[in-house]
Amino acid sequence: MILTIETLRDYKQVMAVIETQLAKGSANMTETDLAELQRLSLLAEHYEEEHYPMPVELATLPEMI
């Protein structure tokens, strides 16, 4: 069981599992599957926030041009 995502490789592995689970559809998942999907999604979200932060300030129109 993955407890943290520390590398890009870990992230890609977790995302592959998430994509596989999503392809099954929630109606075809057990409570355990849904809980694991939630846990992995939160780990991926945390990794993304650390490594790919969204800009806090919006660019002005001249900065965008």
HTML snippet that shows the backbone in 3Dmol.js (N, CA, C, O; Angstrom):
<script src="https://3Dmol.org/build/3Dmol-min.js"></script>
<div id="view" style="width:600px;height:400px;position:relative"></div>
<script>
const pdb = `
ATOM      1  N   MET A   1       0.843  -1.172   0.000  1.00  0.00           N
ATOM      2  CA  MET A   1       0.000   0.000   0.000  1.00  0.00           C
ATOM      3  C   MET A   1       0.893   1.242   0.000  1.00  0.00           C
ATOM      4  O   MET A   1       1.819   1.356   0.803  1.00  0.00           O
ATOM      5  N   ILE A   2       0.604   2.147  -0.894  1.00  0.00           N
ATOM      6  CA  ILE A   2       1.356   3.392  -0.997  1.00  0.00           C
ATOM      7  C   ILE A   2       0.849   4.354   0.068  1.00  0.00           C
ATOM      8  O   ILE A   2      -0.351   4.609   0.168  1.00  0.00           O
ATOM      9  N   LEU A   3       1.780   4.888   0.869  1.00  0.00           N
ATOM     10  CA  LEU A   3       1.402   5.818   1.930  1.00  0.00           C
ATOM     11  C   LEU A   3       1.671   7.266   1.547  1.00  0.00           C
ATOM     12  O   LEU A   3       0.971   8.174   1.995  1.00  0.00           O
ATOM     13  N   THR A   4       2.685   7.477   0.717  1.00  0.00           N
ATOM     14  CA  THR A   4       2.997   8.821   0.234  1.00  0.00           C
ATOM     15  C   THR A   4       3.470   8.724  -1.209  1.00  0.00           C
ATOM     16  O   THR A   4       3.919   7.672  -1.664  1.00  0.00           O
ATOM     17  N   ILE A   5       3.361   9.830  -1.910  1.00  0.00           N
ATOM     18  CA  ILE A   5       3.895   9.919  -3.263  1.00  0.00           C
ATOM     19  C   ILE A   5       5.105  10.834  -3.177  1.00  0.00           C
ATOM     20  O   ILE A   5       4.975  12.028  -2.906  1.00  0.00           O
ATOM     21  N   GLU A   6       6.276  10.271  -3.407  1.00  0.00           N
ATOM     22  CA  GLU A   6       7.502  11.046  -3.264  1.00  0.00           C
ATOM     23  C   GLU A   6       8.174  11.362  -4.590  1.00  0.00           C
ATOM     24  O   GLU A   6       8.948  12.315  -4.680  1.00  0.00           O
ATOM     25  N   THR A   7       7.891  10.581  -5.612  1.00  0.00           N
ATOM     26  CA  THR A   7       8.560  10.784  -6.896  1.00  0.00           C
ATOM     27  C   THR A   7       7.525  10.841  -8.019  1.00  0.00           C
ATOM     28  O   THR A   7       6.368  10.459  -7.844  1.00  0.00           O
ATOM     29  N   LEU A   8       7.970  11.325  -9.164  1.00  0.00           N
ATOM     30  CA  LEU A   8       7.097  11.352 -10.333  1.00  0.00           C
ATOM     31  C   LEU A   8       6.675   9.933 -10.706  1.00  0.00           C
ATOM     32  O   LEU A   8       5.544   9.707 -11.136  1.00  0.00           O
ATOM     33  N   ARG A   9       7.574   8.995 -10.540  1.00  0.00           N
ATOM     34  CA  ARG A   9       7.251   7.591 -10.831  1.00  0.00           C
ATOM     35  C   ARG A   9       6.116   7.094  -9.928  1.00  0.00           C
ATOM     36  O   ARG A   9       5.179   6.447 -10.397  1.00  0.00           O
ATOM     37  N   ASP A  10       6.212   7.403  -8.623  1.00  0.00           N
ATOM     38  CA  ASP A  10       5.139   7.046  -7.688  1.00  0.00           C
ATOM     39  C   ASP A  10       3.820   7.669  -8.134  1.00  0.00           C
ATOM     40  O   ASP A  10       2.778   7.014  -8.136  1.00  0.00           O
ATOM     41  N   TYR A  11       3.882   8.941  -8.510  1.00  0.00           N
ATOM     42  CA  TYR A  11       2.686   9.667  -8.937  1.00  0.00           C
ATOM     43  C   TYR A  11       2.051   8.995 -10.151  1.00  0.00           C
ATOM     44  O   TYR A  11       0.835   8.804 -10.197  1.00  0.00           O
ATOM     45  N   LYS A  12       2.870   8.640 -11.122  1.00  0.00           N
ATOM     46  CA  LYS A  12       2.344   8.001 -12.330  1.00  0.00           C
ATOM     47  C   LYS A  12       1.714   6.650 -12.011  1.00  0.00           C
ATOM     48  O   LYS A  12       0.696   6.285 -12.598  1.00  0.00           O
ATOM     49  N   GLN A  13       2.310   5.911 -11.090  1.00  0.00           N
ATOM     50  CA  GLN A  13       1.746   4.619 -10.694  1.00  0.00           C
ATOM     51  C   GLN A  13       0.390   4.803 -10.015  1.00  0.00           C
ATOM     52  O   GLN A  13      -0.558   4.068 -10.291  1.00  0.00           O
ATOM     53  N   VAL A  14       0.311   5.783  -9.132  1.00  0.00           N
ATOM     54  CA  VAL A  14      -0.950   6.054  -8.444  1.00  0.00           C
ATOM     55  C   VAL A  14      -2.010   6.500  -9.442  1.00  0.00           C
ATOM     56  O   VAL A  14      -3.159   6.066  -9.365  1.00  0.00           O
ATOM     57  N   MET A  15      -1.631   7.361 -10.376  1.00  0.00           N
ATOM     58  CA  MET A  15      -2.593   7.838 -11.366  1.00  0.00           C
ATOM     59  C   MET A  15      -3.090   6.695 -12.252  1.00  0.00           C
ATOM     60  O   MET A  15      -4.251   6.693 -12.661  1.00  0.00           O
ATOM     61  N   ALA A  16      -2.233   5.734 -12.548  1.00  0.00           N
ATOM     62  CA  ALA A  16      -2.650   4.578 -13.346  1.00  0.00           C
ATOM     63  C   ALA A  16      -3.697   3.763 -12.587  1.00  0.00           C
ATOM     64  O   ALA A  16      -4.675   3.302 -13.176  1.00  0.00           O
ATOM     65  N   VAL A  17      -3.495   3.587 -11.295  1.00  0.00           N
ATOM     66  CA  VAL A  17      -4.471   2.859 -10.477  1.00  0.00           C
ATOM     67  C   VAL A  17      -5.788   3.635 -10.428  1.00  0.00           C
ATOM     68  O   VAL A  17      -6.864   3.051 -10.563  1.00  0.00           O
ATOM     69  N   ILE A  18      -5.696   4.949 -10.235  1.00  0.00           N
ATOM     70  CA  ILE A  18      -6.901   5.787 -10.189  1.00  0.00           C
ATOM     71  C   ILE A  18      -7.671   5.679 -11.502  1.00  0.00           C
ATOM     72  O   ILE A  18      -8.890   5.508 -11.496  1.00  0.00           O
ATOM     73  N   GLU A  19      -6.972   5.777 -12.615  1.00  0.00           N
ATOM     74  CA  GLU A  19      -7.632   5.696 -13.922  1.00  0.00           C
ATOM     75  C   GLU A  19      -8.304   4.343 -14.132  1.00  0.00           C
ATOM     76  O   GLU A  19      -9.400   4.274 -14.689  1.00  0.00           O
ATOM     77  N   THR A  20      -7.658   3.274 -13.693  1.00  0.00           N
ATOM     78  CA  THR A  20      -8.242   1.934 -13.806  1.00  0.00           C
ATOM     79  C   THR A  20      -9.519   1.837 -12.976  1.00  0.00           C
ATOM     80  O   THR A  20     -10.531   1.302 -13.430  1.00  0.00           O
ATOM     81  N   GLN A  21      -9.455   2.362 -11.757  1.00  0.00           N
ATOM     82  CA  GLN A  21     -10.638   2.322 -10.889  1.00  0.00           C
ATOM     83  C   GLN A  21     -11.774   3.157 -11.469  1.00  0.00           C
ATOM     84  O   GLN A  21     -12.930   2.736 -11.441  1.00  0.00           O
ATOM     85  N   LEU A  22     -11.451   4.339 -11.994  1.00  0.00           N
ATOM     86  CA  LEU A  22     -12.483   5.199 -12.571  1.00  0.00           C
ATOM     87  C   LEU A  22     -13.131   4.548 -13.790  1.00  0.00           C
ATOM     88  O   LEU A  22     -14.324   4.728 -14.035  1.00  0.00           O
ATOM     89  N   ALA A  23     -12.347   3.797 -14.548  1.00  0.00           N
ATOM     90  CA  ALA A  23     -12.884   3.121 -15.732  1.00  0.00           C
ATOM     91  C   ALA A  23     -13.919   2.061 -15.341  1.00  0.00           C
ATOM     92  O   ALA A  23     -14.833   1.769 -16.112  1.00  0.00           O
ATOM     93  N   LYS A  24     -13.772   1.488 -14.141  1.00  0.00           N
ATOM     94  CA  LYS A  24     -14.737   0.496 -13.663  1.00  0.00           C
ATOM     95  C   LYS A  24     -16.091   1.135 -13.385  1.00  0.00           C
ATOM     96  O   LYS A  24     -17.136   0.512 -13.574  1.00  0.00           O
ATOM     97  N   GLY A  25     -16.060   2.379 -12.935  1.00  0.00           N
ATOM     98  CA  GLY A  25     -17.295   3.066 -12.555  1.00  0.00           C
ATOM     99  C   GLY A  25     -17.638   2.785 -11.105  1.00  0.00           C
ATOM    100  O   GLY A  25     -17.458   1.666 -10.625  1.00  0.00           O
ATOM    101  N   SER A  26     -18.126   3.785 -10.417  1.00  0.00           N
ATOM    102  CA  SER A  26     -18.398   3.640  -8.986  1.00  0.00           C
ATOM    103  C   SER A  26     -19.468   2.589  -8.692  1.00  0.00           C
ATOM    104  O   SER A  26     -19.456   1.975  -7.625  1.00  0.00           O
ATOM    105  N   ALA A  27     -20.383   2.382  -9.620  1.00  0.00           N
ATOM    106  CA  ALA A  27     -21.429   1.377  -9.413  1.00  0.00           C
ATOM    107  C   ALA A  27     -20.856  -0.036  -9.369  1.00  0.00           C
ATOM    108  O   ALA A  27     -21.472  -0.944  -8.810  1.00  0.00           O
ATOM    109  N   ASN A  28     -19.686  -0.220  -9.954  1.00  0.00           N
ATOM    110  CA  ASN A  28     -19.051  -1.539 -10.003  1.00  0.00           C
ATOM    111  C   ASN A  28     -17.930  -1.692  -8.981  1.00  0.00           C
ATOM    112  O   ASN A  28     -17.144  -2.637  -9.056  1.00  0.00           O
ATOM    113  N   MET A  29     -17.856  -0.774  -8.033  1.00  0.00           N
ATOM    114  CA  MET A  29     -16.788  -0.806  -7.039  1.00  0.00           C
ATOM    115  C   MET A  29     -17.352  -1.145  -5.665  1.00  0.00           C
ATOM    116  O   MET A  29     -18.484  -0.790  -5.336  1.00  0.00           O
ATOM    117  N   THR A  30     -16.546  -1.834  -4.875  1.00  0.00           N
ATOM    118  CA  THR A  30     -16.926  -2.134  -3.498  1.00  0.00           C
ATOM    119  C   THR A  30     -16.649  -0.910  -2.631  1.00  0.00           C
ATOM    120  O   THR A  30     -16.010   0.044  -3.075  1.00  0.00           O
ATOM    121  N   GLU A  31     -17.127  -0.944  -1.406  1.00  0.00           N
ATOM    122  CA  GLU A  31     -16.841   0.138  -0.454  1.00  0.00           C
ATOM    123  C   GLU A  31     -15.334   0.265  -0.238  1.00  0.00           C
ATOM    124  O   GLU A  31     -14.812   1.372  -0.102  1.00  0.00           O
ATOM    125  N   THR A  32     -14.642  -0.868  -0.208  1.00  0.00           N
ATOM    126  CA  THR A  32     -13.187  -0.859  -0.041  1.00  0.00           C
ATOM    127  C   THR A  32     -12.519  -0.196  -1.235  1.00  0.00           C
ATOM    128  O   THR A  32     -11.596   0.601  -1.069  1.00  0.00           O
ATOM    129  N   ASP A  33     -12.981  -0.522  -2.442  1.00  0.00           N
ATOM    130  CA  ASP A  33     -12.436   0.103  -3.653  1.00  0.00           C
ATOM    131  C   ASP A  33     -12.644   1.610  -3.627  1.00  0.00           C
ATOM    132  O   ASP A  33     -11.738   2.374  -3.957  1.00  0.00           O
ATOM    133  N   LEU A  34     -13.843   2.034  -3.232  1.00  0.00           N
ATOM    134  CA  LEU A  34     -14.149   3.462  -3.183  1.00  0.00           C
ATOM    135  C   LEU A  34     -13.285   4.184  -2.153  1.00  0.00           C
ATOM    136  O   LEU A  34     -12.822   5.299  -2.395  1.00  0.00           O
ATOM    137  N   ALA A  35     -13.071   3.546  -1.008  1.00  0.00           N
ATOM    138  CA  ALA A  35     -12.224   4.140   0.027  1.00  0.00           C
ATOM    139  C   ALA A  35     -10.784   4.256  -0.462  1.00  0.00           C
ATOM    140  O   ALA A  35     -10.120   5.261  -0.211  1.00  0.00           O
ATOM    141  N   GLU A  36     -10.306   3.236  -1.155  1.00  0.00           N
ATOM    142  CA  GLU A  36      -8.942   3.262  -1.692  1.00  0.00           C
ATOM    143  C   GLU A  36      -8.816   4.326  -2.778  1.00  0.00           C
ATOM    144  O   GLU A  36      -7.800   5.018  -2.847  1.00  0.00           O
ATOM    145  N   LEU A  37      -9.821   4.462  -3.615  1.00  0.00           N
ATOM    146  CA  LEU A  37      -9.816   5.500  -4.643  1.00  0.00           C
ATOM    147  C   LEU A  37      -9.758   6.881  -3.994  1.00  0.00           C
ATOM    148  O   LEU A  37      -9.010   7.749  -4.446  1.00  0.00           O
ATOM    149  N   GLN A  38     -10.525   7.082  -2.962  1.00  0.00           N
ATOM    150  CA  GLN A  38     -10.516   8.358  -2.232  1.00  0.00           C
ATOM    151  C   GLN A  38      -9.134   8.631  -1.653  1.00  0.00           C
ATOM    152  O   GLN A  38      -8.617   9.742  -1.769  1.00  0.00           O
ATOM    153  N   ARG A  39      -8.539   7.622  -1.031  1.00  0.00           N
ATOM    154  CA  ARG A  39      -7.226   7.776  -0.403  1.00  0.00           C
ATOM    155  C   ARG A  39      -6.164   8.112  -1.441  1.00  0.00           C
ATOM    156  O   ARG A  39      -5.362   9.024  -1.240  1.00  0.00           O
ATOM    157  N   LEU A  40      -6.156   7.378  -2.552  1.00  0.00           N
ATOM    158  CA  LEU A  40      -5.171   7.624  -3.602  1.00  0.00           C
ATOM    159  C   LEU A  40      -5.381   8.987  -4.250  1.00  0.00           C
ATOM    160  O   LEU A  40      -4.417   9.665  -4.605  1.00  0.00           O
ATOM    161  N   SER A  41      -6.628   9.382  -4.403  1.00  0.00           N
ATOM    162  CA  SER A  41      -6.924  10.689  -4.984  1.00  0.00           C
ATOM    163  C   SER A  41      -6.387  11.814  -4.110  1.00  0.00           C
ATOM    164  O   SER A  41      -5.857  12.801  -4.620  1.00  0.00           O
ATOM    165  N   LEU A  42      -6.522  11.668  -2.807  1.00  0.00           N
ATOM    166  CA  LEU A  42      -5.995  12.678  -1.889  1.00  0.00           C
ATOM    167  C   LEU A  42      -4.472  12.719  -1.923  1.00  0.00           C
ATOM    168  O   LEU A  42      -3.879  13.796  -1.863  1.00  0.00           O
ATOM    169  N   LEU A  43      -3.837  11.555  -2.020  1.00  0.00           N
ATOM    170  CA  LEU A  43      -2.378  11.523  -2.144  1.00  0.00           C
ATOM    171  C   LEU A  43      -1.932  12.227  -3.420  1.00  0.00           C
ATOM    172  O   LEU A  43      -0.981  13.008  -3.403  1.00  0.00           O
ATOM    173  N   ALA A  44      -2.621  11.949  -4.529  1.00  0.00           N
ATOM    174  CA  ALA A  44      -2.283  12.578  -5.807  1.00  0.00           C
ATOM    175  C   ALA A  44      -2.504  14.082  -5.734  1.00  0.00           C
ATOM    176  O   ALA A  44      -1.690  14.856  -6.237  1.00  0.00           O
ATOM    177  N   GLU A  45      -3.590  14.493  -5.118  1.00  0.00           N
ATOM    178  CA  GLU A  45      -3.878  15.924  -4.978  1.00  0.00           C
ATOM    179  C   GLU A  45      -2.773  16.620  -4.184  1.00  0.00           C
ATOM    180  O   GLU A  45      -2.320  17.701  -4.561  1.00  0.00           O
ATOM    181  N   HIS A  46      -2.345  16.005  -3.095  1.00  0.00           N
ATOM    182  CA  HIS A  46      -1.277  16.579  -2.274  1.00  0.00           C
ATOM    183  C   HIS A  46       0.021  16.704  -3.087  1.00  0.00           C
ATOM    184  O   HIS A  46       0.695  17.732  -3.025  1.00  0.00           O
ATOM    185  N   TYR A  47       0.365  15.670  -3.838  1.00  0.00           N
ATOM    186  CA  TYR A  47       1.572  15.707  -4.675  1.00  0.00           C
ATOM    187  C   TYR A  47       1.465  16.832  -5.699  1.00  0.00           C
ATOM    188  O   TYR A  47       2.421  17.583  -5.900  1.00  0.00           O
ATOM    189  N   GLU A  48       0.318  16.951  -6.342  1.00  0.00           N
ATOM    190  CA  GLU A  48       0.121  17.991  -7.360  1.00  0.00           C
ATOM    191  C   GLU A  48       0.233  19.385  -6.757  1.00  0.00           C
ATOM    192  O   GLU A  48       0.818  20.278  -7.370  1.00  0.00           O
ATOM    193  N   GLU A  49      -0.317  19.582  -5.568  1.00  0.00           N
ATOM    194  CA  GLU A  49      -0.234  20.888  -4.913  1.00  0.00           C
ATOM    195  C   GLU A  49       1.209  21.258  -4.587  1.00  0.00           C
ATOM    196  O   GLU A  49       1.585  22.427  -4.675  1.00  0.00           O
ATOM    197  N   GLU A  50       2.015  20.270  -4.212  1.00  0.00           N
ATOM    198  CA  GLU A  50       3.423  20.522  -3.891  1.00  0.00           C
ATOM    199  C   GLU A  50       4.269  20.762  -5.128  1.00  0.00           C
ATOM    200  O   GLU A  50       5.124  21.648  -5.134  1.00  0.00           O
ATOM    201  N   HIS A  51       4.041  19.987  -6.171  1.00  0.00           N
ATOM    202  CA  HIS A  51       4.919  20.020  -7.337  1.00  0.00           C
ATOM    203  C   HIS A  51       4.403  20.848  -8.506  1.00  0.00           C
ATOM    204  O   HIS A  51       5.181  21.247  -9.373  1.00  0.00           O
ATOM    205  N   TYR A  52       3.116  21.106  -8.538  1.00  0.00           N
ATOM    206  CA  TYR A  52       2.520  21.878  -9.633  1.00  0.00           C
ATOM    207  C   TYR A  52       1.528  22.897  -9.068  1.00  0.00           C
ATOM    208  O   TYR A  52       0.340  22.854  -9.389  1.00  0.00           O
ATOM    209  N   PRO A  53       2.018  23.816  -8.222  1.00  0.00           N
ATOM    210  CA  PRO A  53       1.088  24.759  -7.588  1.00  0.00           C
ATOM    211  C   PRO A  53       0.429  25.680  -8.609  1.00  0.00           C
ATOM    212  O   PRO A  53       1.029  26.075  -9.609  1.00  0.00           O
ATOM    213  N   MET A  54      -0.800  25.999  -8.322  1.00  0.00           N
ATOM    214  CA  MET A  54      -1.533  26.939  -9.162  1.00  0.00           C
ATOM    215  C   MET A  54      -1.099  28.355  -8.779  1.00  0.00           C
ATOM    216  O   MET A  54      -0.847  28.623  -7.604  1.00  0.00           O
ATOM    217  N   PRO A  55      -1.008  29.258  -9.751  1.00  0.00           N
ATOM    218  CA  PRO A  55      -0.631  30.634  -9.423  1.00  0.00           C
ATOM    219  C   PRO A  55      -1.666  31.264  -8.491  1.00  0.00           C
ATOM    220  O   PRO A  55      -2.872  31.094  -8.667  1.00  0.00           O
ATOM    221  N   VAL A  56      -1.166  31.987  -7.508  1.00  0.00           N
ATOM    222  CA  VAL A  56      -2.045  32.620  -6.536  1.00  0.00           C
ATOM    223  C   VAL A  56      -2.621  33.910  -7.105  1.00  0.00           C
ATOM    224  O   VAL A  56      -3.801  34.207  -6.919  1.00  0.00           O
ATOM    225  N   GLU A  57      -1.792  34.668  -7.793  1.00  0.00           N
ATOM    226  CA  GLU A  57      -2.235  35.937  -8.353  1.00  0.00           C
ATOM    227  C   GLU A  57      -2.618  35.754  -9.814  1.00  0.00           C
ATOM    228  O   GLU A  57      -1.960  35.037 -10.567  1.00  0.00           O
ATOM    229  N   LEU A  58      -3.681  36.410 -10.185  1.00  0.00           N
ATOM    230  CA  LEU A  58      -4.085  36.389 -11.580  1.00  0.00           C
ATOM    231  C   LEU A  58      -3.247  37.398 -12.351  1.00  0.00           C
ATOM    232  O   LEU A  58      -2.988  38.501 -11.868  1.00  0.00           O
ATOM    233  N   ALA A  59      -2.836  37.025 -13.525  1.00  0.00           N
ATOM    234  CA  ALA A  59      -2.051  37.924 -14.366  1.00  0.00           C
ATOM    235  C   ALA A  59      -2.949  39.041 -14.887  1.00  0.00           C
ATOM    236  O   ALA A  59      -4.138  38.847 -15.137  1.00  0.00           O
ATOM    237  N   THR A  60      -2.347  40.203 -15.039  1.00  0.00           N
ATOM    238  CA  THR A  60      -3.086  41.311 -15.635  1.00  0.00           C
ATOM    239  C   THR A  60      -3.120  41.118 -17.141  1.00  0.00           C
ATOM    240  O   THR A  60      -2.356  40.322 -17.687  1.00  0.00           O
ATOM    241  N   LEU A  61      -3.994  41.835 -17.804  1.00  0.00           N
ATOM    242  CA  LEU A  61      -4.111  41.714 -19.252  1.00  0.00           C
ATOM    243  C   LEU A  61      -2.780  42.002 -19.953  1.00  0.00           C
ATOM    244  O   LEU A  61      -2.398  41.233 -20.835  1.00  0.00           O
ATOM    245  N   PRO A  62      -2.051  43.080 -19.603  1.00  0.00           N
ATOM    246  CA  PRO A  62      -0.751  43.313 -20.263  1.00  0.00           C
ATOM    247  C   PRO A  62       0.254  42.182 -20.024  1.00  0.00           C
ATOM    248  O   PRO A  62       1.055  41.875 -20.906  1.00  0.00           O
ATOM    249  N   GLU A  63       0.218  41.561 -18.840  1.00  0.00           N
ATOM    250  CA  GLU A  63       1.127  40.449 -18.561  1.00  0.00           C
ATOM    251  C   GLU A  63       0.784  39.229 -19.408  1.00  0.00           C
ATOM    252  O   GLU A  63       1.674  38.467 -19.785  1.00  0.00           O
ATOM    253  N   MET A  64      -0.485  39.040 -19.708  1.00  0.00           N
ATOM    254  CA  MET A  64      -0.891  37.905 -20.528  1.00  0.00           C
ATOM    255  C   MET A  64      -0.509  38.093 -21.985  1.00  0.00           C
ATOM    256  O   MET A  64      -0.294  37.119 -22.705  1.00  0.00           O
ATOM    257  N   ILE A  65      -0.424  39.332 -22.417  1.00  0.00           N
ATOM    258  CA  ILE A  65      -0.111  39.617 -23.819  1.00  0.00           C
ATOM    259  C   ILE A  65       1.343  39.629 -23.968  1.00  0.00           C
ATOM    260  O   ILE A  65       1.849  39.850 -25.069  1.00  0.00           O
TER     261      ILE A  65
END
`;
const viewer = $3Dmol.createViewer("view");
viewer.addModel(pdb, "pdb");
viewer.setStyle({}, {cartoon: {color: "spectrum"}});
viewer.zoomTo();
viewer.render();
</script>
